């Protein structure tokens, strides 16, 4: 099915009618005459929006993600659909597909550098982790890029990392409470050179571990849902099989053991 005019918003998000899509009351697919679209051949399918923006409110989506169980959507927006973001700051919102409940998760300020697109949510949709330089809970007064976690129901924000020199980015969370992220900080005393490495930590801030130790310039983390392994894109030649230092895929145990070059 092809949806016309709304290519900038994912087709799935539109199909769920998360927004009024440019403040229309609904929207219609390009038609084939069989009721799956409008235009040339048939009446089309009009999706009723489950979350509508008021007059003059234009959604400015930064990112949209859906949980593995297809029950929760988390997205970044600078609009004010609930009346709780009057200054139009970039915030995290959740949408419960089963109950049609929209929740504003963050209450960030314009003084912090926006980085809310750097987020991930658990497969069951209960929790979301993100990176921000805001001081949500009073433990990030210097506005460093740290990892935060909250319930998608809006029940409280916790700061997971305590970085005061450097930054964190690309957080990923497993179903059993393991978070991995990238950082150039010397968080455990093993990164004096301040290279970018993969780190892991529990959602409660315990068990901080530097997962990688070789200069692999890791990017694009992917964490197993059971929290035991993390894959990433990297360069370097740790095994003598990547002499040109091209970008390759690596996988490693969460404790740093068994680093393997996959590609």
MOPE-V229709 format. One record per residue. N is the residue number from 1. RES is the residue in one small letter. PHI is phi as a letter, one per 20 degrees, with the letter a starting at -180 (999 if undefined). D_FIRST is the distance of its C-alpha to the first C-alpha in whole Angstrom. Layout:
n=N res=RES phi=PHI d_first=D_FIRST
n=N res=RES phi=PHI d_first=D_FIRST
//
This chain:
n=1 res=x phi=999 d_first=0
n=2 res=x phi=d d_first=4
n=3 res=x phi=d d_first=7
n=4 res=x phi=e d_first=10
n=5 res=x phi=m d_first=13
n=6 res=x phi=c d_first=13
n=7 res=x phi=f d_first=12
n=8 res=x phi=f d_first=16
n=9 res=x phi=d d_first=15
n=10 res=x phi=g d_first=13
n=11 res=x phi=f d_first=9
n=12 res=x phi=f d_first=11
n=13 res=x phi=f d_first=14
n=14 res=x phi=f d_first=12
n=15 res=x phi=f d_first=10
n=16 res=x phi=e d_first=14
n=17 res=x phi=l d_first=15
n=18 res=x phi=f d_first=18
n=19 res=x phi=c d_first=19
n=20 res=x phi=e d_first=19
n=21 res=x phi=l d_first=17
n=22 res=x phi=m d_first=20
n=23 res=x phi=m d_first=21
n=24 res=x phi=f d_first=19
n=25 res=x phi=f d_first=20
n=26 res=x phi=a d_first=16
n=27 res=x phi=b d_first=13
n=28 res=x phi=c d_first=10
n=29 res=x phi=e d_first=7
n=30 res=x phi=f d_first=7
n=31 res=x phi=e d_first=8
n=32 res=x phi=c d_first=9
n=33 res=x phi=n d_first=12
n=34 res=x phi=d d_first=11
n=35 res=x phi=n d_first=11
n=36 res=x phi=d d_first=7
n=37 res=x phi=q d_first=7
n=38 res=x phi=d d_first=11
n=39 res=x phi=m d_first=13
n=40 res=x phi=f d_first=14
n=41 res=x phi=c d_first=14
n=42 res=x phi=b d_first=13
n=43 res=x phi=f d_first=14
n=44 res=x phi=n d_first=11
n=45 res=x phi=d d_first=10
n=46 res=x phi=d d_first=13
n=47 res=x phi=e d_first=13
n=48 res=x phi=e d_first=17
n=49 res=x phi=f d_first=18
n=50 res=x phi=e d_first=20
n=51 res=x phi=c d_first=22
n=52 res=x phi=d d_first=23
n=53 res=x phi=e d_first=25
n=54 res=x phi=f d_first=28
n=55 res=x phi=g d_first=29
n=56 res=x phi=n d_first=29
n=57 res=x phi=e d_first=28
n=58 res=x phi=d d_first=25
n=59 res=x phi=f d_first=23
n=60 res=x phi=c d_first=24
n=61 res=x phi=f d_first=22
n=62 res=x phi=e d_first=24
n=63 res=x phi=a d_first=22
n=64 res=x phi=c d_first=20
n=65 res=x phi=c d_first=21
n=66 res=x phi=c d_first=20
n=67 res=x phi=f d_first=23
n=68 res=x phi=f d_first=23
n=69 res=x phi=e d_first=23
n=70 res=x phi=l d_first=20
n=71 res=x phi=d d_first=22
n=72 res=x phi=c d_first=23
n=73 res=x phi=d d_first=21
n=74 res=x phi=d d_first=24
n=75 res=x phi=b d_first=23
n=76 res=x phi=d d_first=26
n=77 res=x phi=b d_first=26
n=78 res=x phi=d d_first=29
n=79 res=x phi=e d_first=28
n=80 res=x phi=c d_first=30
n=81 res=x phi=f d_first=28
n=82 res=x phi=d d_first=31
n=83 res=x phi=m d_first=34
n=84 res=x phi=d d_first=35
n=85 res=x phi=c d_first=34
n=86 res=x phi=f d_first=36
n=87 res=x phi=e d_first=37
n=88 res=x phi=m d_first=33
n=89 res=x phi=e d_first=34
n=90 res=x phi=f d_first=31
n=91 res=x phi=c d_first=31
n=92 res=x phi=e d_first=29
n=93 res=x phi=c d_first=27
n=94 res=x phi=c d_first=26
n=95 res=x phi=c d_first=24
n=96 res=x phi=e d_first=24
n=97 res=x phi=f d_first=21
n=98 res=x phi=f d_first=23
n=99 res=x phi=d d_first=26
n=100 res=x phi=m d_first=24
n=101 res=x phi=e d_first=27
n=102 res=x phi=d d_first=27
n=103 res=x phi=c d_first=30
n=104 res=x phi=e d_first=31
n=105 res=x phi=e d_first=32
n=106 res=x phi=d d_first=34
n=107 res=x phi=c d_first=37
n=108 res=x phi=f d_first=37
n=109 res=x phi=d d_first=39
n=110 res=x phi=f d_first=39
n=111 res=x phi=f d_first=42
n=112 res=x phi=e d_first=40
n=113 res=x phi=f d_first=38
n=114 res=x phi=f d_first=35
n=115 res=x phi=b d_first=33
n=116 res=x phi=f d_first=31
n=117 res=x phi=f d_first=28
n=118 res=x phi=e d_first=30
n=119 res=x phi=b d_first=29
n=120 res=x phi=b d_first=28
n=121 res=x phi=c d_first=28
n=122 res=x phi=f d_first=29
n=123 res=x phi=g d_first=27
n=124 res=x phi=e d_first=28
n=125 res=x phi=m d_first=27
n=126 res=x phi=f d_first=31
n=127 res=x phi=c d_first=32
n=128 res=x phi=c d_first=31
n=129 res=x phi=d d_first=33
n=130 res=x phi=b d_first=33
n=131 res=x phi=d d_first=35
n=132 res=x phi=b d_first=37
n=133 res=x phi=e d_first=40
n=134 res=x phi=f d_first=41
n=135 res=x phi=d d_first=43
n=136 res=x phi=f d_first=41
n=137 res=x phi=c d_first=44
n=138 res=x phi=n d_first=47
n=139 res=x phi=d d_first=48
n=140 res=x phi=c d_first=46
n=141 res=x phi=f d_first=49
n=142 res=x phi=e d_first=48
n=143 res=x phi=l d_first=45
n=144 res=x phi=e d_first=44
n=145 res=x phi=f d_first=40
n=146 res=x phi=c d_first=40
n=147 res=x phi=e d_first=38
n=148 res=x phi=c d_first=38
n=149 res=x phi=c d_first=36
n=150 res=x phi=b d_first=35
n=151 res=x phi=f d_first=34
n=152 res=x phi=f d_first=30
n=153 res=x phi=e d_first=32
n=154 res=x phi=n d_first=34
n=155 res=x phi=e d_first=37
n=156 res=x phi=n d_first=39
n=157 res=x phi=d d_first=39
n=158 res=x phi=c d_first=41
n=159 res=x phi=e d_first=42
n=160 res=x phi=e d_first=41
n=161 res=x phi=d d_first=43
n=162 res=x phi=c d_first=46
n=163 res=x phi=e d_first=46
n=164 res=x phi=d d_first=49
n=165 res=x phi=b d_first=49
n=166 res=x phi=o d_first=46
n=167 res=x phi=b d_first=42
n=168 res=x phi=d d_first=39
n=169 res=x phi=b d_first=36
n=170 res=x phi=l d_first=33
n=171 res=x phi=f d_first=33
n=172 res=x phi=c d_first=32
n=173 res=x phi=c d_first=33
n=174 res=x phi=e d_first=33
n=175 res=x phi=f d_first=33
n=176 res=x phi=d d_first=37
n=177 res=x phi=n d_first=37
n=178 res=x phi=d d_first=38
n=179 res=x phi=d d_first=37
n=180 res=x phi=d d_first=37
n=181 res=x phi=b d_first=37
n=182 res=x phi=d d_first=38
n=183 res=x phi=b d_first=41
n=184 res=x phi=d d_first=44
n=185 res=x phi=e d_first=47
n=186 res=x phi=e d_first=50
n=187 res=x phi=e d_first=49
n=188 res=x phi=c d_first=51
n=189 res=x phi=n d_first=53
n=190 res=x phi=d d_first=52
n=191 res=x phi=c d_first=50
n=192 res=x phi=f d_first=53
n=193 res=x phi=f d_first=52
n=194 res=x phi=m d_first=49
n=195 res=x phi=f d_first=46
n=196 res=x phi=e d_first=42
n=197 res=x phi=c d_first=42
n=198 res=x phi=e d_first=40
n=199 res=x phi=c d_first=42
n=200 res=x phi=c d_first=41
n=201 res=x phi=a d_first=42
n=202 res=x phi=f d_first=42
n=203 res=x phi=f d_first=40
n=204 res=x phi=e d_first=43
n=205 res=x phi=n d_first=45
n=206 res=x phi=e d_first=47
n=207 res=x phi=m d_first=47
n=208 res=x phi=f d_first=46
n=209 res=x phi=c d_first=46
n=210 res=x phi=e d_first=46
n=211 res=x phi=e d_first=43
n=212 res=x phi=d d_first=44
n=213 res=x phi=c d_first=47
n=214 res=x phi=e d_first=47
n=215 res=x phi=f d_first=46
n=216 res=x phi=d d_first=42
n=217 res=x phi=l d_first=40
n=218 res=x phi=f d_first=37
n=219 res=x phi=b d_first=34
n=220 res=x phi=l d_first=31
n=221 res=x phi=f d_first=32
n=222 res=x phi=c d_first=30
n=223 res=x phi=d d_first=32
n=224 res=x phi=f d_first=32
n=225 res=x phi=f d_first=31
n=226 res=x phi=e d_first=35
n=227 res=x phi=m d_first=36
n=228 res=x phi=e d_first=38
n=229 res=x phi=c d_first=37
n=230 res=x phi=c d_first=35
n=231 res=x phi=d d_first=34
n=232 res=x phi=a d_first=34
n=233 res=x phi=e d_first=34
n=234 res=x phi=b d_first=37
n=235 res=x phi=d d_first=40
n=236 res=x phi=n d_first=43
n=237 res=x phi=c d_first=45
n=238 res=x phi=f d_first=46
n=239 res=x phi=d d_first=47
n=240 res=x phi=m d_first=48
n=241 res=x phi=d d_first=45
n=242 res=x phi=b d_first=43
n=243 res=x phi=f d_first=46
n=244 res=x phi=e d_first=44
n=245 res=x phi=l d_first=42
n=246 res=x phi=f d_first=39
n=247 res=x phi=f d_first=36
n=248 res=x phi=c d_first=35
n=249 res=x phi=e d_first=34
n=250 res=x phi=c d_first=37
n=251 res=x phi=c d_first=37
n=252 res=x phi=b d_first=40
n=253 res=x phi=f d_first=41
n=254 res=x phi=f d_first=41
n=255 res=x phi=e d_first=45
n=256 res=x phi=n d_first=45
n=257 res=x phi=e d_first=46
n=258 res=x phi=l d_first=44
n=259 res=x phi=f d_first=43
n=260 res=x phi=c d_first=41
n=261 res=x phi=e d_first=39
n=262 res=x phi=e d_first=36
n=263 res=x phi=d d_first=35
//
